[in-house]
Amino acid sequence: MSNEQQEALGRSEAFVNFQQQLSRAAKVDRPLLLLGERGTGKELAARRIHYLSKRWNAPLVTLNCAALTSSLLTSELFGAEAGAYTGAERRRPGRFEAAHQGSLFLDELGHLPMEAQEKVLRVVEYGSFERLGSTEAVHVDVRLVGATHVDLRGLARIGRFKEDLLDRLCFEVLHLPPLRERREDIMLLAQHFAHRMARELDRKGSCRFSPKAQAAL
């Protein structure tokens, strides 16, 4: 088990309920949308979904849609043929091809440009797309997991997100609870990270929080 999975910690009712929903949804091989504020652990949830699914032994590929420009994002997702753009000296597969038979996690989905949304919708519907600079269809089998902290329905109403794609992604929607809704987990998480920090710093002995520090947390 990876460190990322180990850090999905909690015992509050909100946390336990979410993990139960996640475990059920992971087994249904359909697109899934994770909604939650920044810092609620959307990538951790996506990893757990993948490893609890029947695709657990295939690749899990991730991409932060906010980290790239519109043009780079399209080529990063779908790949490019040699000569498709300046500097493209050879064929380069994209993230969808890398995730074949596995899962693709797209974080910050609200930043996905409309051109890329069209192509993502085609992959979800038909399992195929075309690389940049090509008219040849590439067929893949990928489970799409999207995540965002923005109101995608609101973006759809003003024409910045395709309603068809949103409807496909909403086959299953999971809402990640923020920490203020799982206050019982605060000290559990604080102790976990304190112990990990102590190990990294090679500090001996137990880590404790004073009553004043606990009250502040």
Steps between C-alpha positions, in 0.01 A plus 500: 500500500634841405558786742225696327246230578621463858434868565126466432435507875189570703239363737234771492153417374545724194829329409368148552186571296706640215735199497201265488354691204839497331543124546160432343559739209848361428356163401267648235710544186359836391623862493503669838514861622663608827384832642677668787687805619875529456686286749224243555701219341352456154809330358515267800136410434572440129786265588281305738228475235751359253652246739157378612381456141550208265765714326729504806788321323492732195641855484360790698591817308445848644494848352437841655304693238593833661872438458515530119394746231203413278713387204740296713214338689340366183823343374580370850165322519479362148858490376642631175639372173846590376487843341170594664665811644843660514736270683284188465767275348329170573163357595421561867221308676274697735364432846195313369722248323721469808190419708370227264312233699557709814377831638562863409461759776443855377534750783380862475253394232350847477817615320446257211466706177194447278706342221632238740153451652367400158770236464463374857127457442573291191732276701236455770230422243690299240838415649689668216677822407752637250851611584595857421597510131328170413163384363551141612282386791674368810290266714545480877327346800531754782298581811483876543503654847461877506537740793428866558426758767306728263131497402498313170123546463556873527772483233266297277229767533735767363634275223842424649442130566321249280177379657526165316841435653383608844200265478732212409736576788208526742420130472641495855578815702684490832528802730815510712434643847724789607689471827259739676233228455726231650640673808552165676777427248707813569717356778528164326644670193717736704657208688554308176687785332694581816625141528593496131688827534686361802608195301620717213702715742625191684358628828469240776214470746127556472335809358240668716285809472440712808139554610530861379620386157218246476244764588643731235480226238 
